[in-house]
């Protein structure tokens, strides 16, 4: 998803997904498409596989109910209650709490500035508000919990690694295979934020994830500043040019949101926010 400095940027992002024409332009690393930020990877070279939270092997270390975690954020108790209720509602046969604590620890990792438990909470809240549009709101909520569970701005395939984490964790927790497969599909959809026509679950997840674009100007400014902090390793000139190109692509889209409620609530303000940032960058 992020493009190397000096190359044309990948297509739209917000938490910011790629181009909703269905065509994903550029590389699929996790910077531009996840946060509208360029990547340090150079032409013709791939990022090394992340070993963060892994056993230094392909794939991803599972959420382990036995793994000690001391990174719990202040929002943890309320979020953990939401996670436990969701897993029980979805038929978990294992104690959901250790899995929730592990996930919350991931969302509180020190490299995060925007992709934090505050973002997770916001996405969950937006999904609740849009739940009437979804075919399976609980599947969408589960996908939200995992969609940025693996997040390293300097690494590739964050969404793919997050999806693998979801698959293994939810199977271990005893959820039905059909539900697990839908959650994995939705997590992978956040690579592009381009749900197919009629994908009501995908519509809700993507709109909830992109809702930050349509927040009040001060909230949008805080989001943009946090993304810049996450990409602090990218030189200013490269970041500004890459982000400006992505903002132009977003503004060229005929629709930023798929659900009627999100379009009505966020689209106009999102375009104003994107335009203001683009003016400031250029």
N, C-alpha and C positions, 0 to 999 in steps of 0.2 A: 503493500500500500504506500509507504512514503517513497517519493522519488529522490534520487541523489541531488545535492545542491548543484545547480548549473544545468540540470536537465528539466524538461517541461514537467510540471507537477502532475500527479495523478488526479483523476476526476473527483467530483465533489465529496465533501466530507462534512461533518458537523460535529457530532461525535463522529462525524459528518460523513456519511456514506458516499459511495461512488455514484456515478452518473445514472440517473433513473431512466435513461433511454434504454437501459438494459445492457449497455456497452460499457465495460469497465476499461478505462484507459490507464495505461502505465502499469507500474509494478503493484503487487498486492501486499506490500509490507504494511505495518500497522501505524504509520504516522499520518499520512495525508488522509486516508480513509477513516482512521479512528479519531483524529484530532485536528485535521487540517494543518499538519506540520511536516516539513521535509525530513528526509533520513540521511544519515551519513554514508550509506552504502554507495559505492561508486559504480560506474558503468561496467557491466560485464562481471560483476562480482556479487555474490550473495552474502547475506548476513550469516554468521555462524549460528548453528542452532543454540537456543538458550538452554543453559543448565540451571536457570533460576527455578527453584522449587522442583527440580528433577533429580533423578538418580543418575545423571550424566549418561542417558541412553535415549534412543528415539522415543517419541511419545512424551507423556507428561506424567509426573508423579501424581498418583491419585489423591483425592481428598482422603486423608487417613483419620479415623476416629481416635487413633493413638498418638498422633503427632502433637507434640507440645507447641503451644502458640502463645506468645506473650505480647502480640501486637494489637490487642483488641482496642478498637476505637471507642470514643465516648458514646457514640450512637448504638453500641453493640447490644445492650439489653433489649431495646425496643425492636431492633432489626432481628435479633435472634428469636424473639417471640413470633415475629411475622414468618420467619423461616420455619420454625417448628410447626406452626399451625398449617402452613402450606404443605409441608411434607406429610404430615398426618392426614390432611385432607386428600392428598394424592395417593395414599395407600402405602406409605413407607412401612417396612417391617423391621427396620433397625432404628435405634434412637437417633433422631435427626440432629440433636443439639451438637454433638462433636463435629459433624459435617458443617453445620452453620458457623461454629466458632472458627474452623479452618478457613472457610470462605471469607469471613469477616477479617481475619488476619491478612489474607491476600489483598483485600480491598484497602487495607491500611498500610501497605508497604511504603517505604520512605521515598521511592522514586516517583510516587504519584502526587500530583497537585490538583488536577481536575478529575481524574478517574478514581475517585475516592468513595467512601461510604456515603458522602453527601450526594454524589452523582447517582449511586445505586438507589438511595432513598427517593430521589426525585423521579427516576425512571419507574420505580415501583408505584409511586403515587400517580404518575401520569397513566400508567397501565390501568390502575384501579378506576381512574376517571373515564378511560376509553373502553372499559371492559365490555360494554354492551355491543361493541362492534366485533369483538373477537368470537371465534367459534369455541375456543378453549382458553379462557382467561388464565387458568392455573398453569397451563403449558407456557404461556407468554411470561408469566411471573417467574417461573423456574428459569426460563431463558435469560431473563434480566439478571438474575443472580449470577449466572455464569458468563454473561456476554463479554465482560472485561476482567474475568477472574484471573486470567494470565495477561499481564500488561507490562511490557518493557518497551519504552519508546525507541530504543536502539536495536530492537530485535524484530525479526519477521515472524509471520504466522501466529500472531497472538490469538486471533479468533479460532484458528484451527486447533491450537493447543487448548484453548478454553473449551472448545467443543469436545475434545478428547477427555478432558477433565470431567465435563458434564456426563458423558456417556459412562465412564467408569464409576463415578461417584453415585449416580442415580441407580445404576444396576446394583451396586453394593448395598444401597439403602433399601432395595427391594421394590422399586417402582416398576410398573408395567413396561414391557419393551416398546410398545406402541407409543406411550407417552415419552419415554426416554428418546426415542428416535425423533419425535417431533421437536423436543427441546434442542437436540443436536442440530437439526435442520435450521431452527430459528437462530441459534447462536451463529451458525455459519452465514446466515443471511446478513448479519451485521458487517460482513466484509464489504458488501455492496450497498446495503440499504435499498435494494431494488426488489421488492416483493412482486411476484407475478399477479396479474389480474385475478381477483377472487381470493387471494391469500389473505384472509381477514386477520389471522393471527400475526402474520408478517406485517401487515399494515399497522397494527397496534404497537408492536415492538419497535418498528422503525420510527413511527411518529413519536413515541415516548422518548426514544433515544435522541431524536433531533429537536425535541421541544426546547432545549436550551437556546437554540437560535432565535426563538420567538419570545424570549424573556424580556423584562424591563431593561432599558439601556445599561443601568448600573450592574445588573446581574450578567448581562452579556459581556460587558467590559471585564468583569471578574473572571468569567469563563475564558475569554481570549487571553488574559494575562496568565492564567493558570496553565493553559496549553503552552504558552511560550516558555514558561518555567520548565515544563516537562521536556521541552526540546531545547534546553539551554545549551546543549552541546553543538547545536547548529549555528553557524555564523549568522549575524544579523541580516546581511545582504541576501544570503541564500534563503533564509526563512521568510523575509518580507516578500521577495519575488515569488516564492513558491506559494505562500499563503494567498497573496493577491490574485494569482492565477486561479486558485481553487475558489476563492470568493466570487470571481467573475463567472465561473462555471455554475456555481450555485444560483447566482442571480439570473442566469440564462434559462434555468429550468422552468417549465410551465407550471409545475406544482412541486412544492417542497414537502407537502404532507398528503397522505392518502385518505385518512378518515375525515369525514365531514366536520366533526367537532374540532379536530386539530387544525384543519385548514382555516376554519372560522376564527379560532382563538389565536393562532400563531403566525399565519402566513404573512400578513401585512407587516407586523412588527419585526418578523425575521428578516424580511427584505430591507426594512429600514436599518436594522442593526448591521446587516452584511454590507449595505451601501456605505454606512458611516465608517465602518472599519476599513473598507477598501479605500475610501477617500483619505483616511489617516495614513494608510500604508503607502499611498502613491503621491 
